[in-house]
Amino acid sequence: MPPRRAAAHAMAYVTAPDLETARSIARTVVERRLAACANLWPIESMYRWKGRLEEANEVVIVFKTRRALLQKLIATVREKHP
């Protein structure tokens, strides 16, 4: 068998506190051509914070990108995320 090549494509999963923030992050990433596509979904999250169970409405962004662009995509999300 020939050796397997690393996948050229990647997906990134990001949560945002609200739709406006998610749209802003997604728009910037796609406009900068760091992802071919961004999908936004409303979700309900449950997590422990400071010893308490918390619940929050958030928005998930799933980016479809190339591995070569992943680090730039991450840097852009960090720049835009509150």
N, C-alpha and C positions, 0 to 999 in steps of 0.2 A: 504494500500500500504506500502511496506517496505521503510525505509528511503533511500534516494539516496546517493550513495557514490561519493566522489569527483573523477573526472576523473584521471586516473593514468598517462595519456599521456598529452603532451603539445607540442605546436609549438612555435618557436621563429622566429621573423622577424627582420632581420638586414640588413642595407644598408652599402655598401662599395664604396669607390671612383672609383675603377677600378677592372677589372677581376683578375689581379695578387693578389691584396690584398684580394679579396673575396675568391679566391682559397686557399690562405695561411691560412686565418681564418677557412674556412670550413675544410681543411685538418687537422689542429691542433685539432679542436673540435671532428671530427670523429675518428682520431687516438687515442685520449684520452678516447674514448668510452663515450663521453658526449652527443652524438646524434647518432641515428641509421643511419641517412641519412641527407644530405644537398643538397638542390636544389638551383642552381644559375641561375638568369635571368637578362639580361640587361634591364635597364629601363631608362626613361627620367623623371627627376624630375623638378618641378617648385615650388619655394618657395620665401617668402619674407625674405630678409636679409638686415639689416641696412636701412630699408625704401625703398628698391628697389626690383623689381621682378627679380629673378635669375633663370637660367635654367642650368641643368647639367646632364650629362650622369653618371649613377651609376650602381651598380650591387646589386640586392637583394639576400640575402641568407635566405632560409627558412629551419630551422632545425626541425627535428622530434625527439623528446626526451621524457623522462619521467619526471614527475613533481619533483621527488626526485633529479634529476640531474640539474634542471633548474638554480639554484643559481651558481653552479660550471661552467655551460655553460656561464652564463652571465659574471662571473669573467674572464673566458678565453677570451671571446670576448673583454672585456675592456683591457685586457693585450695586445692583438694583434692588436686592431683597432688603426689606426693613429689619 
